[in-house]
Amino acid sequence: MGIISDTSLTPGRLLKHFLAADGLLQHFSALTSPTSPDTPSPTPRMFESTLTELGAEAGRAAHVGDTPRTDIAGAKAMGMLSIRCAGAVDQGDPPAADFVIHDHREIPEFLCRPA
């Protein structure tokens, strides 16, 4: 699993620190964040870098995010399965995700479906 974080509130180095402190960092093989604060999102480079680091193909990968404009649009542009998490804030703006969840425990249901 990998994380693509485009938040300007928590730079990648701080996110990595928080994940390590909570014992979660070990579960992720890739952590990608913008190279500079003014990097526009979604950037294909972030998705490509993460897929490469994971050794994954876009057509066989899923991206879970909460923001349609960046997370869902970026995943769709790469040909990835897009899952919008509407658990905290339901941003139903376009583009529409392939699936919408309200709890991360719902993710395996969509990943285990036959292609």
Secondary structure by P-SEA (a helix, b strand, c coil): cccccccccccaaaaaaaaaaacccccccccccccccccccccaaaaaaaaaaaccccccbbbbbcccccaaaaaaaaccbbbbbccccccccccccccccccccaaaaaaaccc
